[in-house]
């Protein structure tokens, strides 16, 4: 096993858990975090939560669960090359989408609108809320009681106003860097980039599989075209014989190249700034990054995905309907709390609309659709 770099996080010197627990004789603190995430209810629900395509649209499209696994795999590859803590990277990657709503970003937009007068809704904050409060698996505490380092990695984004509210409750805690300026651990920075690499590649794959994204639209992008040409050079005629295999070969090469670009760019940045320990990372600029060329190419790919896939009329029709479904559920439960399960009615009495947001955010696509039909008598989505 590669020795851990001095600037990597060290589970033996973690900043600890909010509620102290005895150490495990067999696992590191970050391994325990990963295992707690994998065994959580919220993690299991990710299998029926949308990435781009709603759950009913096909069995082979990515879900939040498969996305999280892909982020973890890419993250561990980069972490191993940089001698960072792979277990921490995996824990963050597997937990980073636990707070995502059904129906992807459309669901988040709908809940944010519903909660506008009550503090809004943001999935990064909700992921932290899941692991800090909403999971109910332990007698000694709410949530999963994860380490500071994992929780910090989960909180990828946070407004300054929200960070100040979190900081007031947890001084020097996971939101501190958003108040004073500074960076999270290298492991957390790495997960942010692994997330970006993963979703760009699998959204290409899903977009082409759906028929909404034509391979020709990608051919003008240097990041894709370069690796497609290399694949065809090695396997002539693959575009005619097996276009799906050509796409898979292209994406495999693209992912490998992007990971290599991040590793080499980060190694150069680490050599330049020479951090001596994990804490010195916080005062440095962001160090895990694409090269300038890699960043430009990744941005060009995102623009094509945005205009050709995420804003495709068929996707927009589905996401508009998804927002309508969640708005209807929120209003229906607000107007008739008896429709909620007993424990959620109790939470509603104590916590008001935030309890409704927690309940709806925890739904899978299929459960939200069933609840919509139960409450309205109408189908959430037309059958294909």
C-alpha positions in Angstrom: 0.0 0.0 0.0 1.3 3.5 -0.9 2.4 5.5 2.1 0.0 8.4 2.9 1.3 11.9 1.9 2.0 14.3 4.8 -0.8 16.6 3.6 -3.4 13.9 3.3 -6.1 13.6 6.0 -5.2 11.0 8.7 -8.0 9.1 10.3 -5.9 8.7 13.4 -5.8 12.5 13.8 -9.4 13.3 12.7 -11.1 16.3 14.3 -13.6 13.7 15.5 -17.3 13.3 15.7 -19.9 15.6 17.2 -20.7 13.0 19.8 -17.6 11.1 21.0 -17.5 7.3 20.4 -14.9 4.6 21.3 -12.5 3.8 18.5 -13.1 0.7 16.4 -10.5 -2.0 16.9 -10.7 -3.1 13.2 -11.6 0.0 11.1 -10.3 3.5 10.7 -12.7 6.4 11.5 -13.1 7.1 7.8 -13.8 3.4 7.0 -16.5 3.6 9.7 -18.0 6.7 8.0 -18.1 4.9 4.6 -19.7 1.9 6.1 -22.4 4.0 7.9 -23.2 5.7 4.7 -23.5 2.4 2.7 -25.9 1.0 5.4 -28.1 4.1 5.6 -31.6 4.3 4.4 -30.9 7.4 2.3 -28.2 5.6 0.4 -30.5 2.7 -0.6 -33.0 5.2 -1.8 -30.6 6.6 -4.4 -31.2 3.6 -6.6 -34.6 5.0 -7.5 -33.6 8.7 -7.7 -33.1 10.4 -11.0 -29.8 11.6 -12.5 -31.0 13.2 -15.8 -33.8 10.8 -16.9 -36.7 10.1 -14.6 -36.9 6.6 -13.2 -39.8 5.4 -15.4 -37.9 6.4 -18.6 -35.6 3.4 -18.7 -33.7 0.8 -16.7 -30.3 1.5 -18.0 -30.0 5.2 -17.3 -27.9 6.4 -14.4 -29.4 6.9 -11.0 -28.0 8.8 -8.1 -26.7 5.5 -6.7 -24.8 4.5 -9.8 -23.5 8.1 -10.1 -22.3 8.0 -6.5 -20.5 4.7 -7.2 -18.8 6.1 -10.3 -17.7 9.2 -8.4 -16.3 7.0 -5.6 -14.4 4.9 -8.2 -12.9 7.9 -10.0 -12.1 9.6 -6.6 -10.3 6.5 -5.3 -8.2 6.3 -8.5 -7.1 9.9 -8.1 -6.6 9.6 -4.4 -4.3 6.6 -4.8 -2.2 8.4 -7.3 -1.8 11.4 -5.0 -1.3 9.2 -1.8 -4.4 10.7 -0.2 -6.9 8.9 2.1 -9.0 6.7 -0.2 -11.5 5.7 2.5 -12.3 9.4 3.2 -12.7 10.1 -0.5 -15.0 7.1 -0.8 -17.1 8.2 2.2 -17.6 11.7 0.9 -18.3 10.4 -2.7 -20.9 7.9 -1.5 -22.6 10.5 0.8 -22.5 13.6 -1.4 -25.9 13.1 -3.0 -27.8 11.7 0.0 -29.9 14.9 0.2 -31.0 15.0 -3.4 -34.7 15.1 -4.1 -36.6 12.8 -6.5 -36.5 14.0 -10.1 -33.1 15.5 -9.9 -32.5 19.2 -10.1 -36.1 19.8 -11.1 -37.1 18.4 -7.7 -34.6 20.6 -5.9 -35.9 23.7 -7.8 -39.5 22.8 -6.8 -38.7 22.3 -3.1 -36.6 25.5 -3.0 -39.6 27.4 -4.4 -42.0 25.7 -1.9 -39.6 26.6 1.0 -38.8 30.1 -0.2 -40.4 31.7 2.9 -38.8 29.1 5.2 -35.1 29.2 4.4 -35.2 27.6 1.0 -33.8 24.2 0.0 -30.4 23.2 -1.3 -29.3 19.6 -1.8 -25.8 20.0 -0.3 -27.2 21.3 2.9 -29.8 18.5 2.8 -27.1 15.9 2.5 -25.5 17.2 5.6 -28.9 17.3 7.3 -29.4 13.7 6.4 -26.2 12.5 8.0 -26.5 14.9 11.0 -30.1 14.5 11.9 -32.5 12.6 9.6 -31.1 9.1 9.6 -32.5 7.2 12.6 -30.3 4.1 13.1 -28.5 4.6 16.5 -29.8 4.8 20.0 -27.2 7.3 21.2 -27.7 10.0 18.5 -29.7 11.2 15.5 -28.0 11.0 12.1 -24.8 9.0 11.4 -22.4 11.0 13.6 -19.8 11.1 10.9 -16.4 12.6 11.3 -15.7 16.3 10.7 -13.7 15.5 7.6 -16.5 13.6 5.9 -19.1 16.1 6.9 -16.9 18.9 5.6 -16.6 17.2 2.2 -20.3 16.7 1.9 -20.9 20.4 2.3 -19.6 21.3 -1.1 -21.4 24.6 -1.4 -22.9 27.0 1.1 -24.0 30.7 0.9 -22.2 33.0 3.3 -25.5 33.8 5.1 -26.2 30.1 5.7 -22.6 29.4 6.6 -22.9 32.1 9.3 -26.0 30.4 10.7 -24.2 27.0 10.8 -21.1 28.6 12.3 -23.2 30.1 15.1 -24.3 26.5 16.1 -21.0 24.8 15.3 -18.2 27.3 15.8 -15.1 26.4 13.8 -17.1 23.6 12.2 -17.9 22.4 8.7 -19.1 25.8 7.4 -16.2 27.8 8.9 -14.3 28.0 5.6 -17.2 29.7 3.9 -17.2 32.4 6.5 -13.4 33.1 6.7 -12.3 32.0 3.3 -10.2 29.0 2.7 -10.2 25.5 1.3 -11.4 22.1 2.5 -9.2 19.0 2.6 -7.6 17.7 -0.6 -9.9 14.7 -0.3 -12.9 17.0 -0.4 -11.5 19.0 -3.3 -10.8 15.8 -5.2 -14.4 14.6 -4.7 -15.8 17.8 -6.2 -13.8 17.3 -9.4 -14.5 13.5 -9.5 -18.2 14.4 -9.4 -17.8 16.7 -12.4 -15.8 14.1 -14.4 -18.3 11.4 -13.6 -21.5 13.2 -14.5 -20.1 14.6 -17.8 -19.1 11.2 -19.0 -22.3 9.3 -18.0 -24.6 12.1 -19.2 -23.0 11.7 -22.7 -23.6 8.0 -22.5 -27.2 8.4 -21.3 -27.9 11.2 -23.7 -26.8 9.1 -26.7 -28.6 6.0 -25.4 -31.8 8.1 -25.1 -31.5 9.3 -28.7 -31.6 13.0 -27.5 -27.9 13.5 -28.0 -26.4 12.7 -31.4 -22.8 11.5 -31.6 -22.3 14.1 -34.3 -23.0 16.9 -31.8 -20.0 15.7 -29.8 -17.7 15.3 -32.7 -16.7 19.0 -32.7 -15.5 18.8 -29.1 -11.8 18.2 -28.9 -12.1 16.3 -25.6 -14.4 13.8 -27.2 -13.2 13.8 -30.8 -9.6 13.2 -29.8 -10.4 10.0 -28.0 -13.0 8.8 -30.6 -10.3 9.2 -33.3 -7.8 7.3 -31.2 -10.3 4.5 -30.7 -11.1 4.3 -34.4 -7.4 4.3 -35.2 -6.9 1.2 -33.1 -10.3 -0.4 -34.0 -11.1 0.6 -37.6 -14.7 0.4 -38.6 -16.0 0.3 -35.1 -18.4 3.2 -35.8 -20.2 1.1 -38.4 -20.1 -2.3 -36.7 -20.7 -1.4 -33.1 -21.4 2.3 -32.4 -22.3 1.6 -28.8 -18.9 0.0 -28.3 -17.2 2.9 -29.9 -18.9 5.3 -27.5 -17.9 3.2 -24.5 -14.3 3.0 -25.8 -14.3 6.8 -26.3 -15.6 7.6 -22.9 -13.2 5.1 -21.2 -10.3 6.9 -22.8 -11.7 10.3 -22.0 -12.2 9.4 -18.3 -8.7 8.0 -18.1 -7.2 11.2 -19.7 -9.1 13.5 -17.5 -8.0 11.6 -14.4 -4.4 11.8 -15.6 -4.7 15.5 -16.3 -6.0 16.1 -12.7 -3.3 14.0 -11.2 -0.5 15.7 -13.0 -1.8 19.2 -12.5 -2.4 18.6 -8.8 1.1 17.2 -8.4 2.6 20.3 -9.9 0.5 22.5 -7.7 1.5 20.5 -4.6 5.2 20.8 -5.6 4.7 24.6 -6.0 2.9 25.3 -2.7 4.6 22.5 -0.7 2.0 22.0 2.0 3.5 20.3 5.0 0.4 18.9 6.6 -3.4 18.6 6.0 -4.1 21.8 7.9 -1.8 23.9 5.7 -4.1 23.0 2.7 -6.7 25.3 4.1 -4.7 28.4 3.6 -3.6 27.5 0.1 -5.5 28.1 -3.1 -7.5 25.2 -4.6 -4.9 22.6 -5.5 -6.9 19.7 -7.0 -7.6 21.0 -10.5 -7.6 20.4 -14.3 -4.9 22.0 -16.3 -5.8 25.1 -18.3 -6.5 23.0 -21.4 -8.4 20.4 -19.4 -10.6 23.1 -17.8 -11.4 24.7 -21.2 -12.3 21.3 -22.7 -14.4 20.3 -19.8 -16.3 23.6 -19.9 -17.0 23.2 -23.6 -18.4 19.8 -23.0 -20.7 21.1 -20.2 -22.0 23.8 -22.6 -23.0 21.2 -25.2 -24.6 19.0 -22.6 -26.5 22.0 -21.2 -27.9 23.2 -24.5 -28.4 19.8 -26.3 -29.4 17.5 -23.4 -30.5 19.3 -20.2 -32.4 21.9 -22.2 -33.8 19.4 -24.8 -37.5 19.9 -25.2 -38.3 16.3 -24.1 -36.2 16.7 -21.0 -37.7 20.1 -20.2 -41.2 18.7 -20.5 -40.4 15.9 -18.0 -38.7 18.3 -15.6 -41.5 20.8 -15.8 -43.9 18.0 -14.9 -41.6 16.8 -12.1 -41.7 20.3 -10.6 -45.5 20.3 -10.8 -45.7 16.9 -9.1 -43.5 18.0 -6.1 -45.4 21.4 -5.8 -48.6 19.5 -5.7 -47.3 17.0 -3.0 -46.1 19.9 -0.8 -49.4 21.8 -1.0 -51.4 18.6 -0.5 -49.6 17.6 2.7 -49.7 21.2 4.0 -53.4 21.3 3.5 -54.1 17.8 4.8 -51.4 16.7 7.3 -53.4 13.5 8.0 -52.2 12.2 4.6 -48.6 12.0 6.1 -47.4 9.0 8.0 -47.7 9.4 11.8 -44.1 10.0 12.5 -43.9 12.7 9.8 -47.1 14.3 11.2 -45.4 14.6 14.6 -42.3 16.1 12.9 -44.6 18.6 11.1 -46.1 19.7 14.4 -42.6 20.3 15.8 -40.7 21.6 12.8 -43.3 23.0 10.4 -42.7 23.2 6.6 -39.1 21.9 7.0 -40.5 18.6 8.0 -42.4 18.5 4.7 -39.3 19.3 2.8 -37.4 16.5 4.6 -40.2 14.0 3.8 -40.5 14.9 0.1 -36.7 15.1 -0.4 -36.4 11.6 0.9 -38.8 10.2 -1.6 -37.7 8.1 -4.6 -39.0 9.0 -8.0 -41.4 6.0 -8.0 -42.7 6.7 -4.5 -43.3 10.4 -5.3 -45.2 9.4 -8.5 -47.3 6.9 -6.5 -48.1 9.5 -3.8 -49.1 12.0 -6.5 -51.5 9.5 -8.0 -52.9 8.5 -4.6 -53.6 12.1 -3.6 -54.8 13.5 -7.0 -56.1 10.4 -8.9 -53.9 11.5 -11.9 -50.8 9.9 -13.3 -47.6 11.7 -12.5 -46.1 11.0 -15.9 -47.6 9.6 -19.2 -46.6 6.1 -20.0 -44.1 5.8 -22.8 
